[in-house]
Every structure is written in structure tokens, then in C-alpha cells.
Amino acid sequence: MKKELKLKKFKSEDQERKFWSKIDLAQHFAPADFEAASLPNLKPTSRAISLRLPEFVINRAKEQANEINVPYQSLLKRYIMDGIKQ
């Protein structure tokens, strides 16, 4: 650690945001101060799209999803990912 960073209690998020925006953390920490972190539960960013499918495909997906007790949209996403991986 380089120079000790004095933290204080903040009265609001705006006050805290202003404080952190003025701080150069490189003055207070060296690369050796950090350790690798693993965040396995993060979900990839997703974006909504419009996809037209025949009615029978949607109905069949709903039936299959109901059989295994998952939302049909999740099942369709899984099918798409499986197809992409092949």
C-alpha cells in the first residue's frame, strides 16, 4: 500500500460520488495490493429481440417447457445456445 486513504462517513450518495470521482486510487494502492477475484455467478448481459416463430413452434416449446417445469422462453434460449455451440 502506498499512501493511506482516509475514509469518512458520507451524508449522501452524491457526496460519496463526488469524493470518489476526485480520488486517484493509483496513489493509494500498488498492483501487489490486489488479488485475483472470480465472479462465477455473473450473468452475461442480455438484450431483448423480436423473433417471429410459427405458432406451432411456440406451442411445442411451451409444452416441452411445461413438462420439465421451466419457462418456455428459457427453454428456447437453451435450444438456441445448443444450436450455436454445434
C-alpha positions as semicolon CSV with decimal commas, in nm:
position;residue;x (nm);y (nm);z (nm)
1;M;0,000;0,000;0,000
2;K;0,134;0,341;-0,087
3;K;-0,037;0,630;0,093
4;E;-0,313;0,561;0,346
5;L;-0,658;0,661;0,227
6;K;-0,872;0,829;0,493
7;L;-1,238;0,739;0,455
8;K;-1,521;0,930;0,616
9;K;-1,892;0,882;0,663
10;F;-2,092;1,029;0,377
11;K;-2,422;1,206;0,425
12;S;-2,547;1,119;0,076
13;E;-2,464;0,920;-0,233
14;D;-2,392;1,244;-0,418
15;Q;-2,132;1,339;-0,159
16;E;-1,972;0,995;-0,182
17;R;-1,978;1,002;-0,562
18;K;-1,807;1,342;-0,564
19;F;-1,540;1,214;-0,321
20;W;-1,456;0,904;-0,529
21;S;-1,452;1,098;-0,855
22;K;-1,163;1,311;-0,723
23;I;-0,954;1,024;-0,585
24;D;-0,669;0,870;-0,785
25;L;-0,651;0,517;-0,645
26;A;-0,311;0,467;-0,810
27;Q;-0,171;0,699;-0,542
28;H;-0,301;0,473;-0,266
29;F;-0,263;0,120;-0,399
30;A;0,010;-0,076;-0,574
31;P;-0,065;-0,366;-0,809
32;A;0,064;-0,604;-0,540
33;D;-0,218;-0,489;-0,310
34;F;-0,476;-0,664;-0,528
35;E;-0,563;-1,030;-0,567
36;A;-0,747;-1,205;-0,847
37;A;-1,120;-1,244;-0,798
38;S;-1,357;-1,491;-0,956
39;L;-1,720;-1,392;-1,008
40;P;-1,884;-1,716;-1,128
41;N;-2,243;-1,608;-1,066
42;L;-2,240;-1,312;-1,301
43;K;-2,485;-1,346;-1,582
44;P;-2,398;-1,232;-1,932
45;T;-2,566;-0,916;-2,048
46;S;-2,876;-0,990;-2,250
47;R;-3,081;-0,785;-2,491
48;A;-3,442;-0,828;-2,589
49;I;-3,508;-0,905;-2,956
50;S;-3,818;-0,964;-3,160
51;L;-3,829;-1,307;-3,318
52;R;-4,116;-1,434;-3,527
53;L;-4,177;-1,806;-3,493
54;P;-4,457;-2,022;-3,627
55;E;-4,735;-2,070;-3,374
56;F;-4,682;-2,448;-3,362
57;V;-4,314;-2,398;-3,265
58;I;-4,412;-2,174;-2,976
59;N;-4,684;-2,415;-2,865
60;R;-4,448;-2,713;-2,878
61;A;-4,183;-2,520;-2,684
62;K;-4,444;-2,433;-2,419
63;E;-4,546;-2,800;-2,394
64;Q;-4,187;-2,918;-2,356
65;A;-4,108;-2,641;-2,106
66;N;-4,414;-2,735;-1,904
67;E;-4,301;-3,100;-1,894
68;I;-3,969;-3,002;-1,735
69;N;-4,111;-2,711;-1,534
70;V;-3,910;-2,423;-1,686
71;P;-4,026;-2,105;-1,858
72;Y;-4,064;-2,162;-2,231
73;Q;-3,851;-1,860;-2,319
74;S;-3,565;-2,003;-2,113
75;L;-3,605;-2,332;-2,295
76;L;-3,594;-2,156;-2,633
77;K;-3,277;-1,970;-2,526
78;R;-3,120;-2,303;-2,429
79;Y;-3,212;-2,454;-2,769
80;I;-3,062;-2,155;-2,948
81;M;-2,739;-2,176;-2,744
82;D;-2,715;-2,552;-2,811
83;G;-2,754;-2,485;-3,184
84;I;-2,486;-2,214;-3,177
85;K;-2,241;-2,442;-2,995
86;Q;-2,269;-2,714;-3,261
